[in-house]
Amino acid sequence: MTASSPSSALALKLPHGHESLDAIDQAYNPRLRAVNLDGELQRCAQRSAATRQTLPYRAGVRYGATRAETLDIVPATQPDAPVFFYIHGGYWRANAARDFSHVALGAHAMGYTTVLVDYALCPTVTLDEIVRQVRAAAAWVVRHIGEHGGDARRIVIGGHSAGGHLGAMLLCTPWQDMYGLPEDPFVGAVLVSGLFDIAPLRYSYLQPAIQLDDGIVARNSPQHLVRPSRTPLVLSWGTLEQTSFEAQSTQMHRAWLQAGNGAELLPQAGKDHFSAIHGFEEPDSPLCVSLRRMVEAVRG
């Protein structure tokens, strides 16, 4: 879609008060506010390659029937380790688990096993199917991570951007009814720069790839699917990002609290959309401290 005038935008009834299609693109294209995009992408690739070379790495473990349904595991050095279940971003139409191997560095230093989830991408599949696959991956981990040295009673979800959206969808899943699992199988979630009401993206530059419609938006906007849950939620973003990402997190925070659940906000000063996940590499960072606090609360 191309830019729209305010009058035609009014006719479209654009979500979140946006006045034009161009305004939505400006609000949700994180590359426009990146400090050093090329450098960041190069850093991510180099650190992920080094992680795969230096840490134990089991790639392509199958969790489902389709070719896309695999995950990578970075096992801890000790058995019965807490589990960091990480979902990558890419606006549901780009990237793979191995591209973000580096997020396992902080978790491994804390003695955690990391699981990096792969899923099929739009437009080959719909967002409904991606959510199904990530739910299947999470259910597989709950049932089978013990075979890989992890403790299924101490799984923390992590996600970034589209992965933050998918992590929130996991929190809103009726696990008992759909999978026969405990209703709240995770000890916490740390979601960075997530998308929790995806309605604006239907009118964005992403639409040709992600192909949203009314039903997909309604079924996959976790801000409007919140249920009572014992899973604490940390919502983070970089202060250099567009304010739309902050708004997405603060609105999800409000919805999670209104359901009687526990949540907190964690803005990261001086970080953009891409550098906001650097903290997952450092065990003493606010992101990893949040992960550790959730795990230790269960032990306590």
C-alpha positions as a Markdown table, in Angstrom:
| # | Residue | x | y | z |
|---|---|---|---|---|
| 1 | Met | 0.0 | 0.0 | 0.0 |
| 2 | Thr | 1.1 | 3.6 | -0.6 |
| 3 | Ala | 0.7 | 6.7 | 1.6 |
| 4 | Ser | -2.8 | 7.9 | 2.2 |
| 5 | Ser | -4.3 | 11.3 | 2.8 |
| 6 | Pro | -5.9 | 12.0 | 6.1 |
| 7 | Ser | -9.4 | 11.9 | 4.6 |
| 8 | Ser | -8.9 | 8.5 | 3.0 |
| 9 | Ala | -7.3 | 7.3 | 6.2 |
| 10 | Leu | -10.4 | 8.3 | 8.0 |
| 11 | Ala | -12.5 | 6.3 | 5.6 |
| 12 | Leu | -10.2 | 3.3 | 6.3 |
| 13 | Lys | -10.5 | 3.9 | 10.0 |
| 14 | Leu | -6.8 | 3.2 | 10.6 |
| 15 | Pro | -6.0 | 1.6 | 14.0 |
| 16 | His | -4.3 | 3.5 | 16.9 |
| 17 | Gly | -5.2 | 6.9 | 15.5 |
| 18 | His | -2.7 | 6.8 | 12.6 |
| 19 | Glu | -3.5 | 9.4 | 10.0 |
| 20 | Ser | -2.1 | 7.6 | 7.0 |
| 21 | Leu | -0.5 | 4.4 | 5.7 |
| 22 | Asp | 2.8 | 6.2 | 5.6 |
| 23 | Ala | 2.5 | 7.1 | 9.2 |
| 24 | Ile | 2.0 | 3.4 | 10.1 |
| 25 | Asp | 5.1 | 2.5 | 8.0 |
| 26 | Gln | 7.1 | 5.2 | 9.8 |
| 27 | Ala | 5.9 | 3.8 | 13.2 |
| 28 | Tyr | 6.6 | 0.2 | 12.6 |
| 29 | Asn | 9.7 | 0.0 | 10.4 |
| 30 | Pro | 12.5 | -0.4 | 13.0 |
| 31 | Arg | 15.2 | 0.1 | 10.4 |
| 32 | Leu | 14.3 | 3.7 | 10.1 |
| 33 | Arg | 15.5 | 4.4 | 13.7 |
| 34 | Ala | 18.4 | 2.0 | 13.8 |
| 35 | Val | 21.7 | 3.6 | 15.0 |
| 36 | Asn | 24.0 | 1.4 | 12.9 |
| 37 | Leu | 21.9 | -1.2 | 11.1 |
| 38 | Asp | 24.7 | -2.8 | 9.0 |
| 39 | Gly | 27.0 | -2.9 | 11.9 |
| 40 | Glu | 24.4 | -4.5 | 14.1 |
| 41 | Leu | 23.5 | -7.2 | 11.5 |
| 42 | Gln | 27.2 | -8.0 | 11.1 |
| 43 | Arg | 27.6 | -8.2 | 14.9 |
| 44 | Cys | 24.7 | -10.5 | 15.2 |
| 45 | Ala | 25.9 | -12.9 | 12.5 |
| 46 | Gln | 29.5 | -13.0 | 13.9 |
| 47 | Arg | 28.5 | -13.5 | 17.5 |
| 48 | Ser | 26.0 | -16.2 | 16.6 |
| 49 | Ala | 28.6 | -18.0 | 14.5 |
| 50 | Ala | 31.1 | -17.8 | 17.4 |
| 51 | Thr | 28.4 | -19.1 | 19.8 |
| 52 | Arg | 27.8 | -22.2 | 17.7 |
| 53 | Gln | 31.5 | -22.9 | 17.6 |
| 54 | Thr | 32.2 | -22.4 | 21.2 |
| 55 | Leu | 29.1 | -23.7 | 23.0 |
| 56 | Pro | 27.6 | -27.1 | 22.8 |
| 57 | Tyr | 25.0 | -26.8 | 20.0 |
| 58 | Arg | 22.4 | -29.3 | 18.8 |
| 59 | Ala | 20.8 | -28.0 | 15.7 |
| 60 | Gly | 17.6 | -29.2 | 13.9 |
| 61 | Val | 15.9 | -31.1 | 16.7 |
| 62 | Arg | 12.5 | -31.9 | 15.3 |
| 63 | Tyr | 9.4 | -30.9 | 17.3 |
| 64 | Gly | 6.7 | -31.3 | 14.7 |
| 65 | Ala | 5.7 | -32.9 | 11.4 |
| 66 | Thr | 6.6 | -30.2 | 8.9 |
| 67 | Arg | 10.1 | -29.4 | 7.6 |
| 68 | Ala | 10.1 | -26.0 | 9.3 |
| 69 | Glu | 9.3 | -27.4 | 12.8 |
| 70 | Thr | 12.7 | -27.8 | 14.3 |
| 71 | Leu | 14.6 | -26.1 | 17.2 |
| 72 | Asp | 18.2 | -25.7 | 18.2 |
| 73 | Ile | 19.3 | -26.6 | 21.8 |
| 74 | Val | 22.3 | -25.2 | 23.7 |
| 75 | Pro | 22.5 | -27.5 | 26.7 |
| 76 | Ala | 23.8 | -26.4 | 30.0 |
| 77 | Thr | 26.8 | -28.1 | 31.5 |
| 78 | Gln | 24.8 | -29.4 | 34.5 |
| 79 | Pro | 21.6 | -31.5 | 34.3 |
| 80 | Asp | 18.2 | -30.3 | 35.4 |
| 81 | Ala | 19.0 | -26.8 | 34.2 |
| 82 | Pro | 16.5 | -24.0 | 33.9 |
| 83 | Val | 15.4 | -23.4 | 30.3 |
| 84 | Phe | 15.4 | -20.2 | 28.2 |
| 85 | Phe | 12.9 | -20.7 | 25.4 |
| 86 | Tyr | 13.7 | -18.0 | 22.8 |
| 87 | Ile | 11.6 | -17.0 | 19.8 |
| 88 | His | 13.3 | -14.9 | 17.1 |
| 89 | Gly | 11.9 | -11.9 | 15.3 |
| 90 | Gly | 11.8 | -10.9 | 11.7 |
| 91 | Tyr | 8.2 | -9.7 | 11.4 |
| 92 | Trp | 7.1 | -13.4 | 10.8 |
| 93 | Arg | 8.6 | -13.4 | 7.3 |
| 94 | Ala | 12.4 | -13.4 | 7.9 |
| 95 | Asn | 15.3 | -15.0 | 9.9 |
| 96 | Ala | 15.9 | -18.3 | 11.5 |
| 97 | Ala | 16.8 | -19.7 | 15.0 |
| 98 | Arg | 20.5 | -20.0 | 14.1 |
| 99 | Asp | 20.7 | -16.3 | 13.3 |
| 100 | Phe | 20.2 | -15.5 | 17.0 |
| 101 | Ser | 22.4 | -18.2 | 18.6 |
| 102 | His | 24.2 | -15.4 | 20.4 |
| 103 | Val | 21.2 | -14.8 | 22.8 |
| 104 | Ala | 22.2 | -18.1 | 24.5 |
| 105 | Leu | 25.4 | -16.6 | 25.8 |
| 106 | Gly | 23.9 | -15.0 | 28.9 |
| 107 | Ala | 21.7 | -18.0 | 29.7 |
| 108 | His | 24.6 | -20.4 | 29.3 |
| 109 | Ala | 26.8 | -18.4 | 31.7 |
| 110 | Met | 23.9 | -18.6 | 34.2 |
| 111 | Gly | 23.8 | -22.4 | 33.9 |
| 112 | Tyr | 20.6 | -22.5 | 31.7 |
| 113 | Thr | 19.8 | -24.6 | 28.7 |
| 114 | Thr | 18.6 | -22.5 | 25.7 |
| 115 | Val | 16.1 | -23.5 | 23.1 |
| 116 | Leu | 15.9 | -21.5 | 19.9 |
| 117 | Val | 12.7 | -22.1 | 17.9 |
| 118 | Asp | 12.4 | -22.2 | 14.2 |
| 119 | Tyr | 9.0 | -21.8 | 12.4 |
| 120 | Ala | 7.7 | -21.5 | 8.9 |
| 121 | Leu | 7.6 | -17.9 | 7.5 |
| 122 | Cys | 5.0 | -15.8 | 5.8 |
| 123 | Pro | 3.7 | -15.7 | 3.1 |
| 124 | Thr | 4.4 | -19.5 | 2.7 |
| 125 | Val | 2.2 | -20.0 | 5.8 |
| 126 | Thr | -0.3 | -17.7 | 7.6 |
| 127 | Leu | 0.3 | -16.2 | 11.0 |
| 128 | Asp | -2.3 | -18.7 | 12.4 |
| 129 | Glu | 0.1 | -21.5 | 11.3 |
| 130 | Ile | 3.1 | -19.8 | 12.8 |
| 131 | Val | 1.4 | -19.5 | 16.2 |
| 132 | Arg | 0.4 | -23.2 | 16.0 |
| 133 | Gln | 3.9 | -24.2 | 15.3 |
| 134 | Val | 5.4 | -22.1 | 18.2 |
| 135 | Arg | 2.8 | -23.5 | 20.5 |
| 136 | Ala | 3.7 | -27.0 | 19.4 |
| 137 | Ala | 7.4 | -26.2 | 20.0 |
| 138 | Ala | 6.6 | -25.0 | 23.5 |
| 139 | Ala | 4.5 | -28.1 | 24.3 |
| 140 | Trp | 7.4 | -30.3 | 22.9 |
| 141 | Val | 9.8 | -28.6 | 25.2 |
| 142 | Val | 7.6 | -29.0 | 28.3 |
| 143 | Arg | 7.3 | -32.7 | 27.5 |
| 144 | His | 10.8 | -33.5 | 26.2 |
| 145 | Ile | 13.4 | -31.0 | 27.5 |
| 146 | Gly | 14.3 | -33.3 | 30.3 |
| 147 | Glu | 15.8 | -35.6 | 27.7 |
| 148 | His | 18.2 | -32.8 | 26.9 |
| 149 | Gly | 19.2 | -31.8 | 30.4 |
| 150 | Gly | 16.6 | -29.2 | 31.0 |
| 151 | Asp | 14.1 | -28.8 | 33.8 |
| 152 | Ala | 10.5 | -28.5 | 32.4 |
| 153 | Arg | 9.4 | -27.0 | 35.7 |
| 154 | Arg | 11.6 | -23.9 | 35.1 |
| 155 | Ile | 11.0 | -22.7 | 31.6 |
| 156 | Val | 11.3 | -18.9 | 30.9 |
| 157 | Ile | 10.1 | -17.5 | 27.6 |
| 158 | Gly | 12.1 | -14.9 | 25.7 |
| 159 | Gly | 11.2 | -13.2 | 22.5 |
| 160 | His | 12.0 | -10.2 | 20.4 |
| 161 | Ser | 9.9 | -8.2 | 18.0 |
| 162 | Ala | 7.7 | -10.8 | 16.2 |
| 163 | Gly | 9.1 | -13.3 | 18.7 |
| 164 | Gly | 7.8 | -11.1 | 21.5 |
| 165 | His | 4.3 | -11.3 | 19.9 |
| 166 | Leu | 4.6 | -15.1 | 19.7 |
| 167 | Gly | 5.8 | -15.3 | 23.3 |
| 168 | Ala | 2.7 | -13.4 | 24.4 |
| 169 | Met | 0.5 | -15.7 | 22.3 |
| 170 | Leu | 2.0 | -18.6 | 24.4 |
| 171 | Leu | 1.0 | -16.8 | 27.6 |
| 172 | Cys | -2.6 | -16.5 | 26.3 |
| 173 | Thr | -2.9 | -20.2 | 25.3 |
| 174 | Pro | -5.3 | -22.4 | 27.1 |
| 175 | Trp | -2.7 | -25.1 | 27.7 |
| 176 | Gln | -4.9 | -27.5 | 29.6 |
| 177 | Asp | -7.7 | -27.5 | 27.0 |
| 178 | Met | -5.5 | -27.5 | 23.9 |
| 179 | Tyr | -2.6 | -29.7 | 25.0 |
| 180 | Gly | -3.4 | -31.4 | 28.3 |
| 181 | Leu | -0.6 | -29.5 | 30.0 |
| 182 | Pro | -0.6 | -27.4 | 33.2 |
| 183 | Glu | -2.5 | -24.1 | 32.6 |
| 184 | Asp | 0.7 | -22.0 | 33.3 |
| 185 | Pro | 3.6 | -24.2 | 32.2 |
| 186 | Phe | 6.2 | -21.3 | 32.2 |
| 187 | Val | 7.8 | -19.5 | 35.2 |
| 188 | Gly | 8.0 | -16.2 | 33.4 |
| 189 | Ala | 8.4 | -14.3 | 30.1 |
| 190 | Val | 10.8 | -11.5 | 29.0 |
| 191 | Leu | 9.5 | -10.0 | 25.8 |
| 192 | Val | 11.5 | -7.3 | 24.0 |
| 193 | Ser | 10.0 | -4.8 | 21.5 |
| 194 | Gly | 7.0 | -7.0 | 20.9 |
| 195 | Leu | 3.8 | -6.5 | 18.9 |
| 196 | Phe | 0.7 | -7.2 | 20.9 |
| 197 | Asp | -2.0 | -5.6 | 18.9 |
| 198 | Ile | -1.2 | -6.3 | 15.3 |
| 199 | Ala | -4.1 | -4.4 | 13.7 |
| 200 | Pro | -1.9 | -1.5 | 12.4 |
| 201 | Leu | 0.3 | -3.9 | 10.5 |
| 202 | Arg | -2.5 | -4.9 | 8.2 |
| 203 | Tyr | -2.1 | -1.4 | 6.7 |
| 204 | Ser | 1.7 | -1.4 | 6.6 |
| 205 | Tyr | 4.5 | -2.2 | 4.1 |
| 206 | Leu | 4.5 | -5.7 | 5.6 |
| 207 | Gln | 1.0 | -6.6 | 4.4 |
| 208 | Pro | 2.0 | -8.2 | 1.0 |
| 209 | Ala | 4.1 | -10.7 | 3.0 |
| 210 | Ile | 2.1 | -11.3 | 6.2 |
| 211 | Gln | -1.4 | -11.0 | 4.6 |
| 212 | Leu | -3.4 | -10.2 | 7.6 |
| 213 | Asp | -7.2 | -10.1 | 7.6 |
| 214 | Asp | -9.8 | -9.4 | 10.3 |
| 215 | Gly | -9.9 | -13.0 | 11.5 |
| 216 | Ile | -6.1 | -13.3 | 11.7 |
| 217 | Val | -5.8 | -10.0 | 13.6 |
| 218 | Ala | -8.5 | -11.0 | 16.1 |
| 219 | Arg | -7.1 | -14.4 | 16.7 |
| 220 | Asn | -3.5 | -13.3 | 17.0 |
| 221 | Ser | -3.5 | -10.0 | 19.0 |
| 222 | Pro | -2.5 | -11.1 | 22.5 |
| 223 | Gln | -3.4 | -7.8 | 24.1 |
| 224 | His | -7.0 | -8.7 | 23.5 |
| 225 | Leu | -6.6 | -12.4 | 24.5 |
| 226 | Val | -5.2 | -12.0 | 28.0 |
| 227 | Arg | -6.4 | -14.5 | 30.5 |
| 228 | Pro | -5.7 | -14.9 | 34.3 |
| 229 | Ser | -2.2 | -16.3 | 34.6 |
| 230 | Arg | 0.4 | -17.0 | 37.3 |
| 231 | Thr | 3.2 | -16.3 | 34.8 |
| 232 | Pro | 5.0 | -13.0 | 35.5 |
| 233 | Leu | 5.7 | -10.8 | 32.4 |
| 234 | Val | 8.5 | -8.3 | 31.8 |
| 235 | Leu | 8.1 | -6.1 | 28.8 |
| 236 | Ser | 11.1 | -4.2 | 27.5 |
| 237 | Trp | 12.1 | -2.0 | 24.5 |
| 238 | Gly | 14.8 | 0.4 | 23.5 |
| 239 | Thr | 14.2 | 4.1 | 24.1 |
| 240 | Leu | 15.7 | 4.9 | 20.7 |
| 241 | Glu | 13.0 | 3.0 | 18.9 |
| 242 | Gln | 9.8 | 4.5 | 17.6 |
| 243 | Thr | 7.3 | 5.3 | 20.3 |
| 244 | Ser | 4.9 | 2.7 | 18.8 |
| 245 | Phe | 7.0 | -0.1 | 20.3 |
| 246 | Glu | 6.8 | 1.5 | 23.7 |
| 247 | Ala | 3.1 | 1.9 | 23.3 |
| 248 | Gln | 2.6 | -1.7 | 22.3 |
| 249 | Ser | 4.5 | -2.8 | 25.5 |
| 250 | Thr | 2.7 | -0.4 | 27.9 |
| 251 | Gln | -0.7 | -1.4 | 26.5 |
| 252 | Met | 0.1 | -5.1 | 26.9 |
| 253 | His | 1.4 | -4.3 | 30.4 |
| 254 | Arg | -1.9 | -2.6 | 31.3 |
| 255 | Ala | -4.0 | -5.5 | 29.9 |
| 256 | Trp | -1.9 | -8.1 | 31.8 |
| 257 | Leu | -2.3 | -6.2 | 35.1 |
| 258 | Gln | -6.0 | -5.7 | 34.6 |
| 259 | Ala | -6.4 | -9.5 | 34.4 |
| 260 | Gly | -4.9 | -9.8 | 37.8 |
| 261 | Asn | -1.5 | -10.9 | 36.6 |
| 262 | Gly | 2.0 | -9.8 | 37.4 |
| 263 | Ala | 3.9 | -7.5 | 35.0 |
| 264 | Glu | 6.6 | -4.9 | 34.9 |
| 265 | Leu | 8.1 | -2.5 | 32.3 |
| 266 | Leu | 11.8 | -2.4 | 31.5 |
| 267 | Pro | 12.8 | 0.4 | 29.1 |
| 268 | Gln | 16.4 | 0.3 | 28.0 |
| 269 | Ala | 18.1 | 3.6 | 27.6 |
| 270 | Gly | 20.2 | 4.2 | 24.5 |
| 271 | Lys | 19.1 | 1.0 | 22.8 |
| 272 | Asp | 17.4 | 0.7 | 19.4 |
| 273 | His | 15.2 | -2.1 | 18.1 |
| 274 | Phe | 18.2 | -4.3 | 17.2 |
| 275 | Ser | 20.5 | -3.6 | 20.1 |
| 276 | Ala | 17.7 | -4.1 | 22.7 |
| 277 | Ile | 18.5 | -7.8 | 22.8 |
| 278 | His | 22.2 | -7.4 | 23.6 |
| 279 | Gly | 21.4 | -7.9 | 27.3 |
| 280 | Phe | 20.5 | -11.6 | 26.7 |
| 281 | Glu | 24.3 | -12.1 | 26.1 |
| 282 | Glu | 25.3 | -10.8 | 29.5 |
| 283 | Pro | 24.4 | -12.6 | 32.7 |
| 284 | Asp | 24.4 | -9.4 | 34.7 |
| 285 | Ser | 22.2 | -7.4 | 32.4 |
| 286 | Pro | 18.7 | -6.3 | 33.3 |
| 287 | Leu | 17.3 | -8.8 | 30.8 |
| 288 | Cys | 19.2 | -11.7 | 32.3 |
| 289 | Val | 18.5 | -10.6 | 35.8 |
| 290 | Ser | 14.8 | -10.7 | 35.0 |
| 291 | Leu | 15.2 | -14.2 | 33.7 |
| 292 | Arg | 17.1 | -15.3 | 36.8 |
| 293 | Arg | 14.6 | -13.7 | 39.2 |
| 294 | Met | 11.7 | -15.6 | 37.7 |
| 295 | Val | 13.6 | -18.9 | 38.0 |
| 296 | Glu | 14.7 | -18.3 | 41.5 |
| 297 | Ala | 11.2 | -17.3 | 42.6 |
| 298 | Val | 10.0 | -20.8 | 41.7 |
| 299 | Arg | 12.9 | -22.4 | 43.5 |
| 300 | Gly | 12.1 | -20.3 | 46.5 |
